[in-house]
Amino acid sequence: MISPNSAALIAIESAGVSCSRNRKFGMAFSVGDGAHGIVGTCRHDGQAPARMTVPQKKFQGQVPRLGPPAAFWAGPGARAAGLCRSDADAQSLAHEGMRDARMGMGRRATVRRHCAPMHRLAVFLLSTSLAGGTPAWVQAPAAQATPPTPVAAAAAASAPAALDKVVVTGGPTPEMRRRASTASKIVIGREELLRYGDGALGDVLRRLPGVTLGGRPGRGGDVRLRGLGGGFTQILIDGDRAPAGFSVDQLPPEQVERIEVMRAPTAETGARAVAGTINIILREPLAQRSHELRLGASLDHGEPQWDAHWTRNGKFWDDSLVGALNVSLNQQRRYNDTNTRTTTLNTVTGARGLTSALGGNLDRRHNLNANGRLRWKLGEFTSLHIAPVLSFARGDNAGGWAQTGVSRFDATQTHSDSRSSTWRLTTTLQHRLPPSTRLEARVFGGRTQSTNESERQDALQGLPARRQDDRTRTTDDNLSLSTKWSEQTSREHNWVTGAEVEWTRRDQLRESLVDGQSRPELAEFGDNLQARTQRIAAYTQDEWSPSPQWSTYLGLRYEQIRTEGDPGQGPTRIATRNTSRVLSPLAHALWKPTWSKSDQIRMSLTRSYRAPALNDLIARPGINATYPTGPNPQNSPDWAGNPALKPELATALEIGWERFLPSGGVLTANASVRDIRGLIRRLLAQETVPWDASPRWVSRPRNLDRARVVALELEAKARVDELWDDPPDWLRPLLLRGNLALFHSQVDGLPGPNNRLEQQPKGTLNLGADYRFIGTSASAGVNLGVVPDTLVQQTPLSTWRQNRRRVADVYLVWAQGPELTWRLTASNLAPLDTLTTTTVSAAPTVTQTENRQRTFTVWGVRAEMRF
C-alpha cells in the first residue's frame, strides 16, 4: 500500500542496464498533463541505474487528474511513467520543448503521451499525495478512481514531507531504443528472440530486412547484412569485437538479452562494418532472486535434437553485488546430402564428360555454453563489472558417397572428430566524476583451442585405394585493453573519446598423411604456423542536439592492424608481413519535422573498411583432395593466400525515413549507396606451383578496382487497429509484419550483367503475422521468407548460381499460468531443395558443377519455467 504522503521522491530504476555505458536516459525527464506536469532530473550514479528525482515542491498547485489503471510513456527513453485519465488520452495531449530521455544525449524533443493497458507497459505508480488521497484502484483493483479536488491537493501540499519513494523496475523497449539512436539501428528484444523457438541466432536475424544466411534453412549459418558475407558484417558481443572463429550460432538465443543491428558504423563501435554491425547483448543480472528453466526437443529429418537452458539471478550484500548465471546444453543430430554432378564440354571437339558423387553423412554435436554477469558497486561513483564466458563443443561426422567418372576411385568413406573450448573474461571498471564525466577501463582476454581429426578412405572396386589423414590443432589467444572518457555538457553535447589496443596470436599445427606417409609437397611449407596480429585504435565522437528538431553525430576513428605470419621450418618459407591503416570520418543526423510528431528522417555519411582475413594472407596452400596430384580441373582448384592484400575501403551515403505508430508499430524506408575500393575477390588462374610438377588451377584472393552497391530496405509493423479505424474486436490483437529489401551491385573489371558482389541476392522478402487469442493466454504466429534466384559472375572465368529460397515458420504459445509456458514450433514448412551451380569457362573447356541438398522441416516443443 502506498502512503498518502509518499510522493516527495520518485525513482525510476532500469534493471540491469547501465546509465553511462548504454547512455540510457537523458539529463531531464518530463511527464504530465499540459502545464500540470511533473519534472525531474536524471541522476547518473556511475553505473547504478538511472534515477529520476522529483522534488515535492513541483507538485504544489499542479495536480494532474488521475484515472483508471492505464499507463502512458513519455519519450523513447522511458519505459513508462504516469497514469492516464481516460482512453481518449491516447489520441491527444502532446507537449513540446521538454527534454526526453534520449540514450544519454540529453537532447530536447517532443514528449508524447500514449495510453495502453497495464500489461503492456511497466506502470509508474504516482503517490497519492498528488490527489490528496489513495485512489480506489490502488486499494481495490475493481473500484473506480475518485477525481481529486483542489482543496485536497492543497492540503496534501502543505502536509509534512515524508520522503518515501516508489521504485519501478523496467527499461526502454526495443522500439524506444531504436527511435532514440541518432545512427540507424534495428533492435530485437527478448520476446522476439524467443518467439519462434529458434535454436540458432541466425534464424532469428533472417527475418529482418536485408538479412540472409549462408547455411541451409532452419540450420543457421553465417549472417550477411544486405546480402554481403565474407567479413563485410561486423559481429560484436557486448560492444567488443567477437574473437577469431566466432559464429553467431555458438550462442543460444536464451543467453541473449537483445540484438542491435546497426546499418552504419560509429567511432565507438568500430569502422570494420562495410555492410553493418550486429551487436549481441548478453543477459544482464536482475536485482531479484529468480530462476528460469527452458527445455526443448525437436526433430530434424527424424533425427532428435534437445536443449536445456537455466538462468539464475541473485543479489548479495545489501544489493551491492548483483549477479546472473546462464548455462545452456544442447545436442544436435543432422543428416546432410552429398549429391554432386559435374559435366564437361569441349567446345572444339564436342567431347563430353560426366562425374557424380551420391551419398550422405550424419553430423552429431554436443555443446555446453555458460556465462556469468557480476555487477559490484564499489562506492557511490564506482562500479566493477565482471563477465566470464565458457564454452565446450564436441562433434563427429561420418558418411560416404559413391563416385563415378573418376578413374582413381569409385567410393569414399569419411569420418571426422572435432573438439573445441573457449574461455573469455571481460572486466570493466567504471567511475563517475561529478557532475557529468564518466571514465571506463576494460580488459578483455580469452583463449580458443580446437582440434580436428579427419580421415578419408577411397576405394576402387571394393579394395582400398588411397587413405588420407589430417590433424589440425589450433590455439587462438586474445588480449585487449580499452579506455573511454565521456562528458555530457550543459549545452546538449555528449562527447566520447577512447583508445584500444589488442593482441592476438594463432599457433597451428597441421599434419597430413597419405597412406601413413607425410606429404612431401606440403613439407615445402612446414607444418607449424604462427601468426600474430596487433591492432591499435583511437576515436572521438560528439553527439549534439542544437534544437528540438535536430540531433547530430560527428566521429573520427583511426585504426591500424599489423599481421605477421611464420609458416614454420619448411624450405619454401613465405613469411607474411601486412600492415593496414585506415582513418574513418563518420557523420549521422536525425531530423524531426515540425509538422509531424511521429516521423523522423535519418542521414549518414560514413567511411568503413574490411581488413584482409588471416587465412587470406597466409600463403600456405590447401590441396584439392579429389585431385591431389598432377593436373586438376578448373572446377576443383587448390587454394592459397596472398600476403600483399590491402584493406577494402567503403564510402557510404544513407538516408532513411521512420514513422512510429501510437501502439508500437513502425513504418520505415532506408536507401543507401556504397562505393567500395580495393574489393577482395578470389580469382581462378592456372599457375606453376612449388607443390606439384604439373600446372595447377589455384584460387587466390586479389584486390580488384572498385564496386558499387545500392540498397533499398522497407519495413512495416503495425497492429490492425493502427491501420483500420474501427476493426472488428476479434481482429484487434492481430499484428502484421513485413519487410522488403532490394539490392544492386556492380564490380568493375568483371564482365556484366551479373558482375555483382559475391553471393549477394537481388533482394529479400519477409511477411508475418502474430495473433493473441482473446480471452486466453495463447498466441500464434507465422512468417514467410523468400530469397529469389541469384546469379553472380564471380571471376572472369566462373559464375555462381543459387536457386530460390523459401522458408515458412509457425509457432503456438500457451501460458499455463505465470510460471509455465509451452511453445510449439515448425520451421521450414514445405521445404525446397537448395541447388547451387558453378560454371567455369576456360577455353576450350566448359565445366558445370551442380550441388543439390535437401532441406527438412524442423518440429519443436519447448517448456519455459520461471520460479
N, C-alpha and C positions, 0 to 999 in steps of 0.2 A: 504494500500500500504506500502511495506517495503522500507525504505530509503536505498540508496546505501551504507551508512556507519554504518549500524546497527548491525554489526556482532561482536562487541567487547565483548558483554556479551550475552550469550545464556542460558536460564534457562529451564530445564525440570521440570514440576511440576506434580506430581501424585495426581489427585483429590481425596481427601477424604481418602488417605491411609497414615498411619504414617510411617515415616522412621524408628524410633527406635523400635516401638512395633512390626511391621511386618518385621523388618530388611530388608526392601527393598532397593536395590541399594548398591553397594559396595563403596569403598573409591576412586575408579577411574573409568574412562569411556573412551572408545576409539572408534572412528568411522573413516572411511576414505578410501582412495584408495591406498593400498600399503603403500609406505613411505610417500605419501602425505596425511596425516591424520590430524585429529583434536583431541586433547587430553584435557580432563578437569578433575576436581576433584569433587567428590560428597561432598557437604557441608550439614551436619546434623544440622538443626536449631531446636533442641529439637524435637517437634512433628510437626514442619512445614514440608510441602512437600519437597522432595529431590530437590536440585538444582545442576545443572551442570554448573559450571562457566568456560568459555573458554577465556583466555586472548588473546587479538588481536595479540600479537607477535607470537603466534603459527601459525597464518595464513601466515606470511610473507614468500614468496618463496615456499609455499606449497599449491598449488592451485588444488584441485580436479576438474575434469571436470563435470559440472552439465548437467543434461539431462532433458528429459520429466518428467512429474509429476508421477513418481512411487516412492515408498518408500522402504527403507531397514531397517532392525532392526539389532542391534549389541548386542549379548549376551542375555541370558534368562532373565535378569533383566530389560531391557529397552524395552518399548513398540515399539518404532520406532524412527529412527534417520537418517537423511540424505536423499539424493536424488540419484537415480540410473542413470547411464549414458545410459544404454540400457538394454533390457530384457536379454541379454546374461550374465549380471552380476549375474543372479540367479544361474548360474552353476559354477561360478568362484569367484576369489578374496576373499580368506580367509587368515587371518593373525593370527599368534600365538604370545604368550608372552605378550598379552595385558590383563589388568585387566578388567574383565567384572563386571556388576552389579549383584552380586550373593546374593540377600537377605541379604545384610549387612555383608556377610562373607569376602568380600574383597579379595577373592582368585584369583589367576591367572588362566586363562583358555583361550581357543581359542575363538576368536570373529569371528563369521561367518557373511557373508553378504548375504542377501536374498532380492530379489526384489519382489514386489507384487503390485497389483492395490491399488490406494489411498483409496478406500472404505474399504479395509481390514485392513489397519494399520493407526494409527494416524501419520500424516506426520510432521516431524520436519523441518520447513522452514528455511533454512540457509540464512544468509544475503548475499545479492548480492555483498557486498564488497569483497567477495572471488573471484568473477569473474569480478569485475570492472564494473558492470552494472546490472540492474534488468533484469532477464531472461524474455523472452517474454511471457512465460506461466504464470508468476505471474501477468503480466499486462492484458493479454488476454488469457484465457484458450485454445483457439483454435490455438494459434500461436505456432511455434516451437522455442526451445531454441537455442541461438547462442553460439557456443563454445567460451570459454574465451581465451584471448591471454596473453602471459607473460607480455607484455607491460602494458596492462590494469590491470593485477594483481599487478604489481609493483607500478603503480600509486595509486591503491586503498590502498596498504600497507603503502604508505607514506602520505596518506591523514590524516587530523586531526581526532583524535579518538572521535567518538560520541558514548557514552555509552548507546545506545538504546538496547533493548532486545526483543527477540521473545519468547513467552511463549506458550507452547502447553500442554493441559491437557490430561491425559491418565494414564495408569498403565500397569503392566505386565499382559499378557494374562494368562489364566489357564495353558496352556502348558508351558509357561515360568516359572511360579511358581513351577510347578511340576518338571521341569528339574533342577531348581536351588536348590531344597531342598536336603540336604545330606540324611535325612531319607526318606524312600519311601512314597510317597503320591499320591493320585488322587485328582485333583481339578475340581470341577464342577462350571463353570461360570454362569453368569446370563442368557445368551442366552439359555444354555442347561436347566436351571431350568424352564424356561417358555415355552420351545419348544412344549411339548405335552399338555400344558394346565392342568397339574395335580393339583388336589385340595389338595393333601397331599404330604409332602416332602418324605414320604416313597416310594411313587410311582415313584419319580424321582430317588431315590437311587437304586431301584430294578433292574435297567438296567445296573448297574455296575458289574464288575466281582466278583463273590462270595457273592453277597448280596441277602438275602431272607427276606421275610416279614411274620409276624405271622398272619396277617389278611386275609380277602378274597381279591381276585384280584380286583383291581380298588378301594379299600377302605382303603389303607394304612395298618397300623399295626406296631407292634414293629419291629425294624430294627435289623438284625442279620448279622454281618460280618462273612465271612467264614462259614455261616450256624449256628453260635453259638449264642443262645439267652440267656435269663436268667441272664443278668448283665455282660456277657463277653465283651460287647461292651460299651465303654465309650462315653458319649454324652457331648459335651461342647458347650457353647454359648459364642461367642467372647472370647474363651480361658478359660472361667470359667465353672466349673462343673455345669450341669443342676440341678435345685432344685428337691427335692423329689417329685415323682409322675409325672414328666415331660414326655411328649411324643412328638416325632418329629412332629406328626400330629397336634399338637396345634399351630404350626407356619405355616402360609400360605407361599407358595413359593414366593409370591410377596414381602414379607418383608425381604427376604434373598438376600445378595449380592453374596455370593458364599459358597460352602461347601467343606471342605478339609477332605478327608478320608485318615487317616494315618495308614499304615499297622503295624507299630511298634511304641512303646511308646518312649517318650523323657522325660528327667528330668523336663523340664519346663511345659509340658502339663499334666504330671501325669502318673503313672505306673498302675493305675487300668484299664488296657486295654489289657486283655488277647487276645481277637480277633482283637483289633484295636480301633481307635478313630475316631469319627465323630465330627468335629469342625464346627459349624454353625456360619458363619459371617453375622451379620445383616447389612442392608444397611447403608452405610456411607453418611454423608451430602456432597453435591456438592457445590462448591463455585460459584453458579449461581442460580438465581431465576427461578424455574420451577415447573410445576405441571404434575403429571401423574395420570390418572384415568383408572382403568380397571374394566369392568363389565362383569360378566359371568353368564350363565344359562346352566343347564344340566338336563338330565332325567336319573334316575336310576330305572329300572323296572317300568317305568311310573310315578315314584314319582319325583316331581320337586325339584331342588336344585338351589340356586342362591348365588352369592357372589359379593362384591364390594370392591375395594381397591383404596386408594388415597394416594399419596405421594407428599409432599411439601418440596422443598429445598429453602433455603434463606441465605443471608449473611447480617451482620449488622456492624455498627461502623467501617467502612473502612476495611472490611474483617477481623477484629479481632475476630468476632463471626460468626461461620458458623453452621447452624442447619438444621435438617431434621425431618419431622413428617410423620409417616406411620400409617394409620388406615385401618383396614380390618373388614368387616362384612360378615357373611355367614349364610345360613340356609340349613340344611340337613334333608331330609326325606328318610328313607331307610327301606325296608322290609327285614325281616330275617325269614328263615325257622326254624321250630322245627320238626325234623324228626329223631327220635332215636329208634333203635331196639336192644333189648338185648336178647340173647339166653343163656341158661344154660344147661350144660350136666353133669350128674353124671356118672363118668367113671366106677363105680362099679355096679350100678343098671340099668344104661341106661336111667334113667328118664330125661326128657327134660322139659324146661320151656321157656316161651316167654313173654316179656313185650315190650310195644311200646308207644311212645308219638308222636303225629302228630298234628301240628298246625303252628303258626307263630306269629310274633309281628311286630309292626311298631315303629320305633325309630325316634324321632324328636329332632333336636338340633339347638340352636341358639348360635352364638359365636361373640364376639367383641374382637379384638386384636388391641392394639395401642402401638407404641414405638417411642421414640424420641432420637435424637442424637445431642448433642451440643459439639462443639469444640471451646474453647475460648483460644485465645493466650494472655497470661498474660504478656509476655515480650519476649525478643529476644530468651531466652533459656528455657522458661517455658510455659506450656500449661495445660489446665484443660479440661477433657472430662467428660460429664455427660450423662448417658444413662438410662432413665426411661422406664419401661415396665408395661403395664396394660393389663389384660385380664379378660373377664367375659364370662361365659358359662352357659347355661341352657338347660336341656334336659328332655324328658319324654318318657316312653316306655310303651306300652300297648299291651297285647297279651294273648294267651291261647293255650291249647292243650287238645286233648282227650287222655286219658291214658287207657291202657289195661294191664292186668296181675298183677295189684296191688289191693289187697282186700280193702284197706283203702279208696281209691277214684278212680273215673273214668274220672274226668275232672278237669282242673285247669285254673283259670284266674289270671293274674298278672298285676300289674301296679307299676311303679316306677317314681319318680321325683328327679332330681338331679340339684344342683346349685354349682357353684364354682367361685371363684375370686382369682386373683393373682396380686400382685404388686411386682416389683423389682426395685432397684435403684443401679446403679453402678457409682461410682465416681473415676476417675483416675487422679492423678496429676503426670505430667512428667516434668523432669528437666534435662538439659544437662549441664555438666561441661566440658568446652573446655579442650583439643581438641576432646576427643572421649569417654568420660564417660557419661553414662545416668543412671538416677535414676527414679524409678517409685514406687508410693504408691497407693494402690487401696483399696476401701471399698465397699463391696457388702452386701446389705441387702434385705430381702424380706419376704413376708408372703403369704401363700396359705390357703384359707378357703374353705371347701367343705361340703355340706350337701346332704345326700342321704336318701330318704324315700321310702320304698318298701312295698307292700302288696301282699300276696298270699292267694287266696281263693280256697281250694279244695272242691270238691262236689262229692257226691255219689248218683246216680240215681236222679239227679236234686235237691238234698237237700244239704245245707251247711254241710260240714263235719269237716273242720278244717281251721282256719284262722291264719295266721302268719304275724305280722307287725314288721318291722325292721327299726330303725332310727340310723343313724350314723352321727356324727358331728366331723370333723377333722380340726385341725389348725396346720399348719407347719410353724415354724419361722426359719429364716436362717440369720446368720451374719458371714461375713468372712473379714479378714484383710490380705493383702499380700503386700510384698515389693520386689523389684527386682533391682539389680545393674548389669550393663553390661559395659564392657570395650572392645573396639576394638583396638588392638595393631598394631604397625607398622610391625610386623612380621607375619601378616596374621592370628592372633588369634582373636576370638570373644568369650569372657568369660562372662557368665551369672551366677549369684548367687542370690538365693531368698529364702524367707520363707513365710509360710502361716499358718494361724490359722482360724479355722471355728467352729462355734457352731450351732447346730440345735436342735430344740425342737418340739416334737409332743404331742399334747393334743387331746385325742379322747374320745368321749362319745358314748357309744353303748347301745341301748335299744332294747330288743327283747321281744315281747309279743306273746303269743299263746292264741287265743280266749279271748283277752283282759287281760290276766294274765301274770305276769312275769314268766320267765322260771327258775325254781329252779335249774336245772342242770347247768345253766350259772352263777347263783348268787354266786356259789362257787368261781368264778374267778374275780368278780367285774365288774362293767360297765365302770369305768373310767381307761384310760390308759395314762400314762405319760412316755415319752421316751426322753432321751437326748443323743446327740452324740457330742463328741468333737474330732476334727481332727487337728493334727499339722503336718507340713511337712517342710522339708528343702532340698534344692537341689543346685547343682552346675554343670555346663557343660561348655565345651570348644570345639569350632569348629575351626579347623586349616586346612590350605592349605599348606602343605610342598612343593608342586611342582605343575606345571600346570596340571598334570595328577591325583593327589590325593587330596581328601578332607576327613577329618576325624572328628569324633564326639565322645567324651567321656563324660559321665554324671553319676551322682550318686544322688539318691533320697532316703531320709528316710521319712517314713510316719507312724504315729500312730493314730489309731482310737479306741476310748473308747465309748462304748454304755452302757447306764443304762436304765432299764425299770421297771416301777412300775405298776402292773396291777390293782391297786385300793384297795378297802376295803374288798374284799371277804375273807372268812376264809381260802381258799386254795390259798394263795398268793405265787406265784413263781416269785420272783424278778429276773431281768436279769442283769448280770454284765459280760461284754465281752470286752476284750482288744486285739487288734491285732497290731503287729509291723512288718514292712517289710522294708528291705534295698534292693534297686534295683540298681545294676550296669547296665549301658547301653552303648553300643558301636555301631556306624554306620561308614561306609566307602563308599566313592564314587570314582570309578576309571574310568578315560577316556583313553582308549587305544590310543597310539600314531599313530597307523595305520588307525584309523577311526575317522573322525570328527563328526560323527552322533551317535556313540554308547557310552554307559556308563554302568558300572556294579556297582550294589549296594550290600552291605553286612551288616548284622545286627546280633548282639548277645545281647539279652536283657533278663531282668527278670521283669515280671509283676505279678499282683495278682488280685484276686477278693475278696472283703470283704463280709461277710455274710449280706444279706439284713435284714432290721429291722423286717419285717414280719416273716422271717425265725428264728429269735432269740426269739421272744416273744412266751411264752409257752401257751398263752390263745387260746383255741381251737375254731374251727368252726365246726358246726354240720350239717351233710347232711340233707337237707330239705325233701327229699323224704322218708328217713327212719330216723326220728328224735329220736325215742326211740326204745329200745330193740335191738336185733341183726340186724346188717346191712350187706348186701352182700359185697364181696370184690371189686366189681366194683363201689360201692357207699360209699367210705370211708369218715370218718371225717378227719380233718387236724389240725395240731398243729405245733408249732415251737420247736426249740432246742437251749437253751441258751449256750450249750457247743460247738457250731460250731467254727471252726478255718478257717482262710482265705485260699483260694486256691493259690498256688504258681506255676507260669509257667515260664519255661526257653525256649526261642525260638531262633532258628537259621534260618536266611532268606538270600537268595541270589536272585538277580534279574538282568535281562538284559533289556535295553531300547534302542531303535533306534528312533531318531526323524527325520522325513522326511522333505524335504525343505518347503512344503506348509502347515505345521502344523500337519501332520499326525504322528502317533506313533505306534510302534510295541513293545510289552513288553512280558516278561515271568518272573514269580516270583514263587519260590519254598520255602516252609517253613516247619519246623519241630518244634513241641511244646511238651514239657513234663510237664504235669500238676500233681502236688502232692496235696493230700488232697481234691480231687474233691468232691463237694457238690452235692448230689443227693437225691431226695425224695424217701424213701423206704416204702414199704407197709408191715404192720405187724398187727396181731390181739393182742390187748392189753386189760388189765384190767384198766379201766379208772375211774376217780372220778366223771364224769358227767353222768354215767349210770350204772345200776346194772348189765347189761349184758356185756360180752366182745364185744369190737367194733373194726372193721378194721379202722386203722388210718394211714394216710400218713404223715410222719415226715422226715425233712431233716437230713442227716447224712454225715459225711466225709468218703469217700472211700479212697482207697490207692492211685492210680495214673491212669492217662490216657495219651495216646499219640495221637497227631494229625498231619497228613501230608496233605499238600495242594499244588496244582499246579494251578496257575492262568495265563491265556493267554489273551492278549488283542491286537486288531488291529483296527486302524482307519486311513483311507487314502482316498484321492481323487483319482479318476480313473487315472488322468494324472500323479500321483505319482507311479502308478503300471504298467502303459501302456505307452510306449514311445510316440506313436502317435495315441491317440484315436480319434474317430470322434468328431467334435466340439460339437455336441449335448450331448455327454457323459461327457464332461469335468467338468460340475458343479456337478457331482454325487459324493457324499461322502458315503463310505461304512464303516460300523462299525460292530464289532463282539467281543465277549469275551466268554471264556470257563473256568470254574473252576471245579476242581476235588478234592474231599475230602475223606480222610480215617481216622477213629479214632478207638481206642480200649481202653475200660475201664476195668482195672483189677478188679477181684472179681465178674464179671458178666459172665454168660455163653455166648459163641460165637455161630455163627459167626457174629451176628448183635449187639454186645455189643459196640455200637457207643455212642458218646455224644448225649445228649438229643435233639431230633428233627433235628439233622444235616443230610441234604440230602447227596447223593453221589456226587452231582455236580450241576452246573447251566450252562445254555447256553443262550446267547442273540445274535441275528442277527438283524441288522438295516441298513437303508439307508436314506439319505437326498438328495433332489434334488432341485436346484433353476432353475426355468424355464427361459431360455434365452430370453432376451428382455422384460421381465415382472418383476413385483415386487412380484411375487408369488413363494412360495416354498412349498414342501410337504415332508413327511417322513413316515416311517413305522418301527416298532420294534416288534420282536417276542421273547418272553422269555419262557424258558422251564425249569422246575424243575422235575427230574424223581421221580418215586415211591420211598418212603422212608420207611424202616423197621428198628426199633430200639428196642433193648432189654433194657427196662427202669430199671427193677429191676429183681431179680431172679425169681419173680412170674409173671411179666407182660411184654407185648410187645406193641408197638405203631406203627401203620402203617398209612401213608397218601398217597393217590393216586397221579398220575402225575398231575402237574400243567402246564397250557399253557396259556399265556396272549399275545394277539396281540393288538397293538395300532397303530393308524394312525393319522396324522394331516395335515391340509392345512392352510397356512398362506398367506394372501394377504395384502400388504401395500397400502392403499388408500391415498397416499401422505405421507409426513413426520410426520403428526400429528395424523393419524388414521391407525390402523392395525386391521384386522379381523383374527380370529383364529378359525377354526373348528376342533373338535377332536372327536375321538371314542376310547374308552378304553375297553379292554376285548372283542374283537370281537370273535364270535364263542365260547361262554363261556362253560367251563366244570364245572360239579358239583364237589364240594370238599367232599371227603369221608374219614373220619377218623375212624380207627378201633382199639379198645383197647381190648386186650385179657389177662385175669387173670387166672392163673392155680394154684389153691390151693386145693390139693388133698383132697377129690376125685372129686371136682367140677371145671369145666372149664367154665368161663363166657366170652362171647364176646359181645362187645357193638359197634354198628355201628352208626355213626352220619353223616348224609348226608345233605349238604347245597347247594342250588342252588346259582350260581353266575350270574351276569347280565352285559350286555353291557351298558356302560355309554356314552351317546351322549352329546356333549357340544359345545357351541358357546361363543366366548369372543370378546369384543371390547376393544382395548387398545388405549387410547388417551393421547397425550402429548401437553402441551400448556404452 
